[in-house]
Amino acid sequence: MNRRIQAIYKLYHQNQKYIQKTPLEFNQRLSDRLGCNLYLKREDTQRIRSFKSRGALNKILQLSNDEKKQGIVCASAGNHAQGVSISCNKLDISCDIFVPENTPFQKINSIKKFLSNKEDQATLHIKGENFDECLGISMVFAHEHGKTFIHPFDDDDVINGQSTVAVEIYEDLDNVDMIVGCIGGGGLMSGVSMYSKYKNPNCLLYGVETMGCNSMDKSIQEGKVVTLENYDTFVDGASVRRVGEKTFEICKNNLDKIELVENGQLCHTILDLYTNDGIITEPAGALSVAALDNLDKNLIRGKNVVAIVSGGNNDVTRYPEIQELALRYKNLKHYFILEFNQKPGELKKFVNNILSPFDDITRFEYMKKTNKSYGQVLVGVELSDAKNIYGILENLKINNFKYIHLNHDDLLMSYFV
């Protein structure tokens, strides 16, 4: 057993009074669907509803008394900030918490809750348009005020703290064939992969990113840490344009593969877990489960697979957007720009001649009248069956409607919908 693994095992037992052991739940429904033995590691059941409290607490416990007295600073998309907040509350340490302006209100309110009885020692700063901008602002603040900065992922003590997720997995399940977990900055899968490689070198380790923000995937492909020029921030808990130097090296050496998931597929998984299992996940928290459908079924058939549900801090106000993206992913929601005749009965003609009996118009909006005879209309349609779209497209042609099908044009979709 090398020194780092010894340290991980030791700190796991030392930190147990602060960090609760989360359940490893066998999921029969997903096991039957995937043909494997699927276990969910429920990090969403931590007090802060995220694994992030493990790394934050471990880092803070390693600080000297002088460093603790000076106070600490952190930057976070939300969950790391909650981990730092609850740790500072328990250990009576002053802190400055930085989160970006796009942080969901649910996470901001949770941070405030953990700091509520420490208002004289804690300050919440909402700075920067995104995580990376917020990170830079917070690091400058820490340097200027002589405070200790707690990095959300690129720190050995934080990584070691996250590795305790794997310690618990192997305590509860002897034979682990595969572990799947999300990647933002890379701290979780760095820690999990380090410990797993020691316990079972044959266990496959898969990281999961979104297609719109795959900084670890691109870095491993290029053999160096790269910074994404353009990236999607839908998955706020994993929207990191540049992964850590430490986490990159560990993931590059330990991960067997990185799976990429599109937002619609992820949204479908969020709703599926809630509807069928009563599990509330944030987008980053559901990434591992969403990726399971992408795996080679022959590879996992009959195997023990663990998916880490990394967080459950979802903002209820986001559900309409999540439902919308899930429906579009399943080809049940479609948008068109149609040219309508400016005469009575045109809408009736569209409903009777174009749509299937159980399809529904969810949006109808006149955009522009070209002249007295014609005008452009934005129409949203929710289908009872995904196959109905072929009949709709055929009916549009038969009835001589001029149209643009927006679902196949991301730019127009983002502009009009």
C-alpha positions in Angstrom: 0.0 0.0 0.0 1.6 3.3 -1.1 1.7 6.3 1.2 -1.1 8.2 -0.6 -3.5 5.2 -0.3 -2.5 4.9 3.3 -3.3 8.5 3.9 -6.6 8.2 2.1 -7.7 5.3 4.3 -6.6 7.0 7.4 -8.3 10.3 6.7 -11.5 8.4 5.8 -11.7 7.1 9.3 -10.7 10.4 10.8 -13.3 12.4 8.9 -16.2 10.0 9.5 -17.5 12.1 12.3 -18.0 15.0 9.9 -19.0 13.1 6.6 -21.8 10.6 6.6 -21.3 7.3 4.7 -23.7 7.4 1.7 -25.7 4.3 0.6 -24.7 2.1 -2.3 -28.1 1.1 -3.6 -28.9 -1.7 -6.0 -31.3 -0.6 -8.7 -33.4 -3.4 -10.1 -35.1 -1.3 -12.8 -31.9 -0.1 -14.4 -30.2 -3.5 -13.9 -32.9 -5.2 -15.9 -32.8 -2.5 -18.6 -29.0 -2.6 -19.0 -28.4 -6.3 -18.4 -26.0 -5.7 -15.5 -26.0 -5.4 -11.7 -26.3 -1.6 -11.4 -25.6 0.1 -8.1 -26.1 3.8 -7.4 -23.7 5.5 -5.1 -26.0 8.1 -3.5 -23.7 11.2 -2.9 -26.9 13.2 -3.2 -27.8 12.1 0.3 -24.9 14.0 1.9 -26.1 16.9 4.1 -25.1 19.3 1.3 -26.5 16.8 -1.3 -23.2 16.5 -3.0 -19.8 14.7 -2.7 -18.0 18.0 -2.6 -18.1 18.2 1.2 -15.6 15.4 1.4 -12.8 17.2 -0.4 -13.5 20.6 1.1 -13.5 19.3 4.7 -10.3 17.2 4.2 -8.4 20.2 2.8 -9.6 22.5 5.7 -8.6 19.9 8.3 -5.1 19.8 6.9 -4.6 23.5 7.4 -2.4 24.9 10.1 -3.9 26.8 13.0 -2.4 30.0 11.6 -4.0 29.4 8.2 -7.4 28.7 9.8 -7.2 31.9 11.8 -6.4 34.0 8.6 -9.6 32.6 7.0 -10.2 30.8 3.8 -11.5 31.6 0.3 -13.1 29.4 -2.3 -14.7 29.6 -5.7 -17.4 27.3 -6.8 -20.3 26.6 -9.2 -22.3 25.9 -6.0 -21.5 22.5 -4.4 -17.9 23.1 -3.4 -19.0 26.4 -1.8 -21.6 24.5 0.2 -18.9 22.0 1.3 -16.6 24.8 2.4 -19.5 26.6 4.1 -20.6 23.7 6.2 -17.0 22.8 7.1 -16.3 26.4 8.2 -19.5 26.4 10.2 -18.5 23.2 12.0 -14.9 24.3 12.6 -15.6 27.9 13.4 -13.4 29.4 10.6 -14.1 32.6 8.8 -14.6 32.3 5.0 -15.2 34.2 1.8 -17.3 32.3 -0.7 -17.3 33.2 -4.4 -19.9 31.9 -6.8 -20.6 33.0 -10.4 -23.6 35.0 -11.4 -25.2 32.0 -13.2 -25.3 29.9 -10.0 -28.9 28.5 -9.5 -30.8 30.2 -6.6 -31.2 26.8 -4.9 -27.5 26.5 -4.4 -27.1 30.1 -3.3 -29.8 29.7 -0.8 -28.2 26.5 0.5 -24.9 28.3 0.9 -26.6 31.1 2.9 -28.3 28.5 5.1 -25.0 27.0 6.1 -23.6 30.4 6.8 -26.7 31.8 8.6 -25.2 31.7 12.1 -21.8 32.9 11.0 -22.7 36.2 9.3 -19.9 38.0 11.1 -17.4 35.5 9.9 -18.7 34.6 6.4 -19.2 36.6 3.2 -20.9 35.4 0.0 -19.6 37.1 -3.2 -21.5 36.6 -6.4 -18.9 37.6 -9.0 -18.1 36.7 -12.7 -20.3 35.6 -15.6 -19.1 31.9 -15.3 -17.1 29.7 -13.0 -13.7 30.3 -14.6 -14.1 34.1 -14.3 -15.3 33.7 -10.7 -12.3 31.5 -10.0 -9.8 34.1 -11.2 -11.5 36.9 -9.1 -11.5 34.7 -6.0 -7.8 33.8 -6.3 -6.8 37.4 -6.6 -8.9 38.2 -3.5 -7.3 35.5 -1.5 -3.8 36.7 -2.4 -4.6 40.4 -1.7 -6.1 39.6 1.7 -3.5 37.0 2.8 -6.1 34.2 3.1 -5.8 30.5 2.2 -7.5 29.5 -1.1 -9.3 26.2 -1.2 -9.3 25.0 -4.9 -12.5 23.1 -5.9 -10.6 20.3 -7.6 -6.9 20.8 -8.4 -5.5 20.1 -5.0 -4.1 16.9 -3.5 -6.0 17.1 -0.2 -9.2 17.8 -2.0 -8.6 14.9 -4.4 -7.8 12.7 -1.4 -11.0 13.7 0.2 -13.1 12.8 -2.9 -11.4 9.4 -3.0 -13.3 8.4 0.1 -16.3 7.8 -2.2 -14.3 4.8 -3.6 -13.3 3.6 -0.1 -17.0 3.3 0.8 -17.9 1.6 -2.6 -15.3 -1.1 -1.9 -16.4 -1.5 1.7 -19.9 -2.3 0.5 -19.2 -4.3 -2.7 -16.3 -6.8 -3.0 -16.3 -7.3 -6.7 -16.6 -4.0 -8.6 -16.2 -4.3 -12.4 -16.9 -0.7 -13.4 -17.3 2.7 -11.8 -18.8 5.6 -13.7 -18.7 9.2 -12.5 -19.0 12.8 -13.7 -16.1 15.1 -14.6 -16.2 18.8 -14.1 -12.7 19.8 -13.0 -11.8 16.2 -12.4 -11.5 15.9 -8.7 -14.0 13.2 -8.1 -12.8 10.7 -10.7 -9.2 11.5 -9.9 -9.8 10.5 -6.3 -12.0 7.5 -7.1 -9.7 6.2 -9.8 -6.6 6.4 -7.6 -8.2 4.3 -4.9 -9.9 1.9 -7.3 -6.7 1.2 -9.1 -5.1 0.1 -5.8 -8.1 -2.0 -4.7 -8.9 -3.6 -8.1 -6.7 -2.8 -11.1 -9.1 -4.6 -13.4 -12.1 -2.4 -12.6 -13.0 -0.2 -15.5 -13.1 3.5 -14.8 -15.3 5.8 -17.0 -15.6 9.6 -16.7 -18.6 11.5 -18.1 -18.7 15.0 -19.6 -21.2 16.8 -21.7 -20.8 17.2 -25.4 -20.8 21.0 -25.0 -18.2 21.1 -22.2 -15.7 18.2 -22.6 -12.4 19.8 -21.4 -11.0 16.6 -19.9 -11.8 14.6 -23.0 -10.1 17.2 -25.2 -7.1 17.5 -22.9 -6.5 13.7 -22.9 -6.8 13.6 -26.7 -4.2 16.4 -27.0 -2.0 15.1 -24.2 -2.0 18.4 -22.4 -4.5 20.6 -20.5 -6.4 22.7 -22.9 -8.8 25.6 -22.4 -12.1 25.5 -24.2 -12.8 28.6 -26.2 -16.6 28.1 -26.3 -18.4 25.8 -23.9 -22.0 25.1 -22.8 -22.9 26.0 -19.2 -26.2 24.1 -19.0 -24.6 21.6 -16.6 -23.5 24.2 -14.1 -21.9 21.8 -11.7 -19.6 20.4 -14.4 -19.1 23.5 -16.7 -15.3 23.9 -16.4 -13.5 25.2 -19.4 -10.1 24.1 -18.1 -9.5 21.1 -15.9 -6.7 20.9 -13.2 -3.1 20.0 -13.9 -3.2 17.4 -11.1 -6.6 16.0 -12.1 -5.5 15.8 -15.7 -2.5 13.7 -15.0 -4.4 11.3 -12.7 -7.3 10.9 -15.1 -5.1 10.6 -18.1 -3.3 7.7 -16.4 -6.3 6.0 -14.7 -9.4 6.4 -16.8 -10.3 3.8 -19.4 -12.7 6.0 -21.3 -14.6 9.3 -21.2 -18.2 9.2 -22.3 -19.9 12.3 -23.7 -23.6 13.0 -23.1 -25.9 15.5 -24.8 -28.1 17.8 -22.8 -31.4 16.3 -24.0 -30.3 12.8 -23.0 -29.2 14.1 -19.6 -32.6 15.8 -19.1 -34.4 12.6 -20.0 -32.3 10.8 -17.3 -33.1 13.5 -14.7 -36.8 13.1 -15.2 -36.5 9.3 -15.5 -34.7 9.0 -12.1 -37.3 11.3 -10.5 -40.3 9.6 -12.0 -39.3 6.0 -11.5 -36.9 6.1 -8.5 -37.9 9.2 -6.6 -34.3 10.5 -6.9 -33.8 14.2 -7.4 -30.6 15.0 -9.2 -29.0 18.1 -10.6 -27.7 17.9 -14.2 -24.1 17.1 -13.1 -25.4 14.5 -10.6 -27.2 12.5 -13.3 -24.3 12.5 -15.8 -23.1 9.0 -14.8 -26.5 7.4 -15.1 -27.2 9.1 -18.4 -24.0 7.7 -19.8 -25.0 4.1 -19.0 -27.2 3.8 -22.2 -24.1 4.7 -24.2 -22.1 1.7 -22.9 -21.4 -1.5 -24.8 -24.0 -3.8 -23.4 -21.8 -6.8 -24.1 -19.1 -5.2 -22.0 -21.3 -4.8 -18.9 -23.6 -7.8 -19.2 -23.8 -9.5 -15.8 -21.1 -7.2 -14.4 -21.2 -5.1 -11.2 -21.4 -1.5 -12.3 -21.4 1.5 -10.0 -22.8 4.9 -11.1 -22.0 7.8 -8.8 -25.0 10.1 -8.3 -22.8 13.0 -7.5 -25.3 15.7 -6.6 -29.0 16.5 -6.0 -29.0 20.3 -5.8 -31.5 21.0 -8.6 -33.4 24.2 -8.9 -37.1 23.6 -9.3 -37.4 26.6 -11.6 -35.2 24.7 -14.2 -37.7 21.8 -14.7 -39.6 23.5 -17.6 -36.3 23.7 -19.5 -35.4 20.2 -18.5 -38.8 18.9 -19.7 -38.5 20.8 -22.9 -35.0 19.4 -23.7 -36.0 15.9 -22.8 -39.0 16.0 -25.1 -36.9 17.2 -28.0 -34.3 14.5 -27.3 -37.1 11.9 -27.6 -38.3 13.5 -30.8 -41.7 14.4 -29.2 -41.4 18.1 -29.4 -41.0 19.9 -32.7 -40.9 23.5 -33.9 -41.7 25.0 -37.3 -41.8 28.3 -39.0 -44.8 28.1 -41.3 -46.1 30.5 -44.0 -49.8 30.9 -43.3 -52.4 32.3 -45.6 -54.1 35.3 -44.0 -57.6 34.0 -44.4 -60.2 32.4 -42.1 -59.9 28.6 -41.5 -56.2 28.3 -42.1 -55.5 27.2 -38.5 -58.3 24.7 -38.7 -56.8 23.4 -41.9 -53.5 22.9 -40.1 -55.0 21.1 -37.2 -57.2 18.8 -39.3 -54.9 18.1 -42.2 -51.4 18.2 -40.8 -51.5 16.9 -37.2 -52.2 13.4 -36.0 -55.3 13.0 -33.8 -53.5 13.0 -30.4 -50.8 15.5 -31.2 -51.0 18.9 -29.5 -50.1 22.5 -30.5 -48.1 23.9 -27.6 -47.1 27.2 -29.2 -48.6 29.4 -31.9 -47.2 32.8 -32.5 -47.5 35.2 -35.5 -44.0 36.5 -36.2 -44.3 38.7 -39.2 -46.8 39.5 -41.9 -45.1 39.4 -45.2 -48.0 41.1 -47.0 -51.8 41.0 -46.8 -51.9 37.5 -48.1 -49.2 35.7 -46.1 -47.5 35.7 -42.7 -44.9 33.7 -40.8 -46.0 31.7 -37.8 -43.9 29.9 -35.1 -45.6 26.6 -34.2 -44.6 24.2 -31.5 -46.0 20.7 -31.6 -45.9 18.0 -28.9 -46.4 14.5 -30.4 -48.1 11.5 -28.9 -45.6 9.2 -30.7 -42.2 10.2 -32.1 -43.0 8.4 -35.4 -45.8 10.9 -36.1 -43.3 13.5 -37.3 -42.9 11.7 -40.6 -46.7 12.0 -41.2 -46.6 15.7 -40.3 -43.8 16.4 -42.7 -45.5 14.5 -45.5 -48.8 16.3 -44.8 -47.1 19.7 -44.9 -45.9 18.9 -48.4 -49.2 17.5 -49.6 -51.0 20.6 -48.4 -48.4 23.0 -49.9 -47.2 24.6 -46.7 -43.9 26.4 -46.9 -42.0 25.6 -43.7 -38.7 25.5 -41.9 -38.2 22.6 -39.4 -36.3 24.2 -36.6 -35.2 21.1 -34.7 -32.5 20.5 -37.3 -31.0 24.0 -37.0 -29.5 24.8 -33.6 -28.9 28.4 -34.4 -32.5 29.1 -35.5 -33.8 27.0 -32.6 -31.8 29.1 -30.0 -33.0 32.3 -31.6 -36.7 31.6 -31.9 -37.3 29.0 -29.1 
